Amino acid sequence: MIYNLGSINIDHVYRVPHLPAPGETLAATHYTVGLGGKGANQSVAAARAGARVLHIGAVGAEGAWARDRIAGYGVDVAQIAVLPVPTGHAIITVDPSAENSIVLFPGANQALDLATVQAALVGIGPADTLLVQNETAHAPAAAALARAQGARVICSAAPFDPDAVQAMLPHTSILVLNAVEADQLCAALGCTLDQVPVPELLVTRGKDGAEWVSNATGARAHAAALKVQAVDTTGAGDTFAGYFAAALDAGQTPAQALTLAAAAAALKVTKAGTADAIPDLSEVTDFLSQRG
């Protein structure tokens, strides 16, 4: 089982001629509303990759549709609470080259109480994985509980905050960062990447692919980025993380998990949207087979 203490956001996506400059008023050419949030994205990705996923989180009353949408992708939503606060939401602008800029309002993601999180994790054990990101309350406490029960903890260090990431390091099995976040963390800690005090690292590097490193053994694996025509890069990293977690949960090696995750992320960016644009496993395996 993959447990995910994860954010759920309503994504308001605006297509714009270019990303807005400070002080600029810009007319959007297109507008959509969809399911998002790093947590929801990762849960959907892991479920579409074939894993059993339990999502732990919260929405407001106006976001009950988001809970239903997550359930529609095969995720167990019994531990998603409906609270008397607004659902988290994101304002996303996307330019013609598929680059984006995001403003995030945490809302219900920060309102879930610790006792509820702890109760949701009662059954976690050594065969399980906990996913966390830096968009919800109680991530360090949840990770400490999961590790104490022998579970794998995969932490996505985004949105990046050095203090939040450092609080997670003692309880993290695999730390997931992009290249910019990796540089920021090393600067904050005053160390090189191989000195970051976690057993394993997963670093995504855009056009340069992705790398998994075991700081415990020195083992490494790399997956090249796959060339596609990008439409919207929002959620690509979450797709990668969810697929990677699901592949490990299914017993694949880190190298195999990287290959699958890279293909899933490449397919995701060819479609507009976030959680609703994440491909399922059959699409990803077909894509890989076509590439030889």
Wavefront OBJ file of the C-alpha trace (Angstrom):
o trace
v 0.000 0.000 0.000
v 1.103 3.556 -0.711
v -0.136 6.038 1.873
v -0.015 9.671 0.794
v -0.299 12.561 3.222
v -0.920 14.905 0.346
v -2.288 18.269 -0.682
v -5.439 18.622 -2.753
v -5.881 21.810 -4.764
v -8.327 23.213 -7.237
v -6.210 24.377 -10.182
v -7.262 27.541 -12.005
v -5.216 27.451 -15.213
v -4.828 30.478 -17.472
v -3.179 30.311 -20.896
v -1.254 33.557 -21.456
v 0.912 35.012 -24.251
v 3.817 35.185 -21.782
v 4.273 34.875 -18.028
v 3.193 38.134 -16.347
v 5.886 40.643 -15.405
v 5.700 42.554 -12.088
v 2.932 45.137 -12.275
v 1.632 43.848 -15.618
v -2.048 43.210 -16.326
v -2.343 40.448 -18.895
v -5.378 39.016 -20.706
v -5.592 35.211 -20.715
v -6.515 33.405 -23.909
v -8.015 30.321 -22.234
v -9.173 29.243 -18.751
v -9.831 25.842 -17.191
v -10.500 24.461 -13.713
v -9.092 21.069 -12.731
v -7.822 18.794 -10.004
v -4.318 19.487 -8.732
v -2.077 19.736 -5.694
v 1.213 17.891 -5.402
v -0.388 15.261 -3.186
v -3.407 14.621 -5.382
v -1.169 14.479 -8.451
v 1.112 11.906 -6.837
v -1.787 9.781 -5.612
v -3.374 9.759 -9.055
v -0.018 8.950 -10.687
v 0.689 6.059 -8.307
v -2.828 4.668 -8.742
v -2.659 4.977 -12.545
v 0.661 3.122 -12.347
v -1.142 0.222 -10.674
v -0.475 0.778 -6.960
v -2.986 0.570 -4.121
v -3.128 4.127 -2.777
v -4.714 5.624 0.345
v -4.844 9.423 0.319
v -4.781 11.329 3.621
v -5.841 14.948 3.278
v -8.630 17.507 3.379
v -10.859 19.689 1.225
v -13.494 22.324 1.958
v -17.176 21.813 1.207
v -16.809 23.466 -2.205
v -14.040 21.003 -3.057
v -15.978 17.784 -2.487
v -15.906 17.219 -6.264
v -12.090 16.995 -6.065
v -12.376 14.166 -3.535
v -14.769 12.369 -5.887
v -12.450 12.940 -8.839
v -9.514 11.393 -6.946
v -11.694 8.381 -6.088
v -12.523 8.035 -9.760
v -8.877 7.273 -10.486
v -8.907 4.329 -8.078
v -7.527 6.050 -4.982
v -8.970 5.197 -1.548
v -10.389 8.524 -0.280
v -11.794 7.335 3.054
v -9.203 9.473 4.867
v -9.905 12.698 2.968
v -11.800 14.950 5.358
v -14.250 17.704 4.395
v -13.486 20.667 6.671
v -15.155 24.071 7.257
v -12.312 25.949 5.520
v -11.695 26.680 1.829
v -10.093 23.992 -0.336
v -6.499 24.706 -1.291
v -6.177 26.221 -4.713
v -3.566 27.279 -7.253
v -3.532 30.094 -9.797
v -1.456 28.785 -12.717
v -0.359 30.750 -15.762
v 1.034 28.790 -18.711
v 2.877 30.374 -21.650
v 3.123 29.075 -25.258
v 6.383 27.230 -24.487
v 4.607 25.325 -21.649
v 6.468 27.130 -18.867
v 4.328 28.018 -15.866
v 4.077 30.310 -12.873
v 2.004 29.292 -9.816
v 0.473 31.071 -6.819
v -0.670 28.631 -4.137
v -3.241 29.043 -1.348
v -2.897 26.152 1.175
v -6.438 26.229 2.624
v -7.675 22.898 4.000
v -4.304 21.247 3.336
v -2.928 22.952 6.445
v -6.062 22.464 8.579
v -6.002 18.674 9.097
v -5.303 17.810 12.753
v -2.480 15.521 13.834
v -4.728 12.958 15.535
v -6.562 12.355 12.246
v -3.275 11.828 10.410
v -2.000 9.426 13.050
v -5.244 7.434 12.981
v -5.033 7.118 9.195
v -1.538 5.620 9.483
v -2.412 2.956 12.066
v -2.035 0.106 9.567
v 1.228 1.173 7.933
v 4.089 -1.335 8.037
v 7.380 -2.498 6.496
v 5.804 -3.432 3.139
v 4.297 0.033 2.713
v 5.354 3.473 1.491
v 4.419 6.927 2.765
v 4.520 9.842 0.326
v 4.764 13.387 1.689
v 5.303 16.829 0.180
v 5.793 20.315 1.614
v 2.157 21.382 1.131
v 0.425 19.844 4.166
v 0.551 20.009 7.951
v 2.206 17.287 10.095
v 4.553 15.797 7.487
v 7.502 15.298 9.910
v 5.286 13.625 12.525
v 3.679 11.355 9.927
v 7.076 10.427 8.494
v 8.499 9.659 11.937
v 5.534 7.381 12.677
v 5.871 5.581 9.324
v 9.616 5.055 9.715
v 9.106 3.732 13.249
v 6.831 1.079 11.732
v 9.466 0.183 9.123
v 7.797 1.833 6.122
v 9.615 3.572 3.266
v 9.156 7.372 3.316
v 9.465 9.295 0.052
v 9.572 13.061 0.570
v 9.210 15.576 -2.252
v 11.053 18.733 -1.182
v 8.615 21.098 -2.870
v 7.562 23.803 -2.607
v 11.130 24.230 -1.384
v 11.719 25.567 2.108
v 15.086 24.743 3.713
v 13.740 24.523 7.260
v 10.859 22.251 6.258
v 13.170 19.961 4.303
v 15.714 19.766 7.126
v 12.926 18.774 9.529
v 12.118 15.857 7.215
v 15.657 14.557 6.675
v 15.856 12.307 9.797
v 12.627 10.536 8.754
v 13.154 10.255 4.983
v 14.144 7.146 3.016
v 14.190 8.802 -0.430
v 14.387 12.571 -0.890
v 12.996 13.828 -4.213
v 14.266 17.140 -5.599
v 14.646 18.901 -8.905
v 18.023 20.341 -9.878
v 17.278 23.821 -8.488
v 16.026 22.413 -5.180
v 19.122 20.203 -4.928
v 21.371 23.250 -5.277
v 19.292 25.183 -2.738
v 19.446 22.345 -0.208
v 23.211 21.919 -0.581
v 23.667 25.667 -0.091
v 21.483 25.608 3.037
v 23.304 22.598 4.505
v 26.778 23.669 3.346
v 27.461 20.271 1.793
v 27.586 18.388 -1.488
v 24.669 16.294 -2.698
v 26.299 13.022 -1.664
v 26.631 14.406 1.872
v 22.912 15.099 2.347
v 21.962 12.906 5.336
v 19.353 10.640 3.721
v 19.756 7.036 2.517
v 18.656 7.773 -1.070
v 18.134 10.753 -3.391
v 16.075 11.125 -6.557
v 16.998 14.236 -8.563
v 15.072 15.267 -11.668
v 17.058 17.457 -14.072
v 14.642 18.377 -16.869
v 16.201 17.836 -20.292
v 19.151 16.109 -18.588
v 16.946 13.308 -17.274
v 16.814 12.023 -13.709
v 19.193 10.310 -11.317
v 18.768 8.026 -8.317
v 21.641 7.821 -5.845
v 22.125 5.631 -2.782
v 24.223 7.590 -0.313
v 24.402 4.428 1.775
v 26.024 2.210 -0.884
v 27.144 4.575 -3.650
v 24.881 2.846 -6.199
v 23.489 5.076 -8.969
v 20.965 4.891 -11.799
v 20.103 7.373 -14.544
v 17.227 7.788 -16.978
v 17.458 10.093 -19.990
v 14.724 12.609 -20.676
v 12.458 11.593 -23.559
v 11.899 14.186 -26.271
v 8.252 15.139 -26.743
v 6.285 18.227 -27.768
v 5.460 19.850 -24.420
v 2.044 21.441 -23.957
v 1.953 21.917 -20.168
v 4.731 20.997 -17.718
v 2.548 21.458 -14.607
v 2.532 18.255 -12.551
v 5.351 16.537 -14.451
v 7.497 16.169 -11.336
v 4.566 14.776 -9.363
v 3.815 12.283 -12.130
v 7.460 11.203 -11.983
v 7.390 10.814 -8.180
v 4.103 8.895 -8.125
v 5.174 6.482 -10.849
v 8.589 6.004 -9.235
v 6.966 5.162 -5.886
v 4.502 2.763 -7.506
v 7.270 0.970 -9.395
v 9.316 0.480 -6.226
v 6.164 -0.688 -4.437
v 5.738 -3.288 -7.196
v 9.272 -4.591 -6.625
v 11.062 -2.931 -9.529
v 14.667 -1.778 -9.205
v 15.447 1.949 -8.977
v 16.746 1.842 -12.572
v 13.505 0.266 -13.822
v 11.448 2.709 -11.756
v 13.346 5.657 -13.247
v 12.674 4.486 -16.802
v 8.946 4.063 -16.163
v 8.671 7.393 -14.325
v 10.537 9.287 -17.045
v 8.169 7.943 -19.698
v 5.098 8.813 -17.614
v 6.326 12.368 -17.040
v 7.110 12.782 -20.741
v 3.596 11.703 -21.696
v 2.053 13.963 -19.075
v 3.607 17.142 -20.513
v 2.051 16.425 -23.912
v -1.396 17.128 -22.407
v -2.862 20.230 -20.776
v -3.863 19.920 -17.118
v -2.437 18.347 -13.993
v -3.921 15.280 -12.275
v -6.451 14.780 -15.063
v -3.635 14.643 -17.652
v -1.583 11.890 -15.969
v -1.322 8.796 -18.217
v -2.215 5.286 -17.100
v 0.215 2.372 -17.090
v -0.902 0.943 -20.440
v -0.227 4.277 -22.155
v 3.224 4.451 -20.591
v 4.205 0.887 -21.495
v 2.958 1.403 -25.058
v 4.992 4.602 -25.288
v 8.112 2.811 -24.071
v 7.616 -0.109 -26.469
v 7.295 2.278 -29.412
v 10.622 3.798 -28.423
v 12.294 0.394 -28.488
l 1 2 3 4 5 6 7 8 9 10 11 12 13 14 15 16 17 18 19 20 21 22 23 24 25 26 27 28 29 30 31 32 33 34 35 36 37 38 39 40 41 42 43 44 45 46 47 48 49 50 51 52 53 54 55 56 57 58 59 60 61 62 63 64 65 66 67 68 69 70 71 72 73 74 75 76 77 78 79 80 81 82 83 84 85 86 87 88 89 90 91 92 93 94 95 96 97 98 99 100 101 102 103 104 105 106 107 108 109 110 111 112 113 114 115 116 117 118 119 120 121 122 123 124 125 126 127 128 129 130 131 132 133 134 135 136 137 138 139 140 141 142 143 144 145 146 147 148 149 150 151 152 153 154 155 156 157 158 159 160 161 162 163 164 165 166 167 168 169 170 171 172 173 174 175 176 177 178 179 180 181 182 183 184 185 186 187 188 189 190 191 192 193 194 195 196 197 198 199 200 201 202 203 204 205 206 207 208 209 210 211 212 213 214 215 216 217 218 219 220 221 222 223 224 225 226 227 228 229 230 231 232 233 234 235 236 237 238 239 240 241 242 243 244 245 246 247 248 249 250 251 252 253 254 255 256 257 258 259 260 261 262 263 264 265 266 267 268 269 270 271 272 273 274 275 276 277 278 279 280 281 282 283 284 285 286 287 288 289 290 291 292
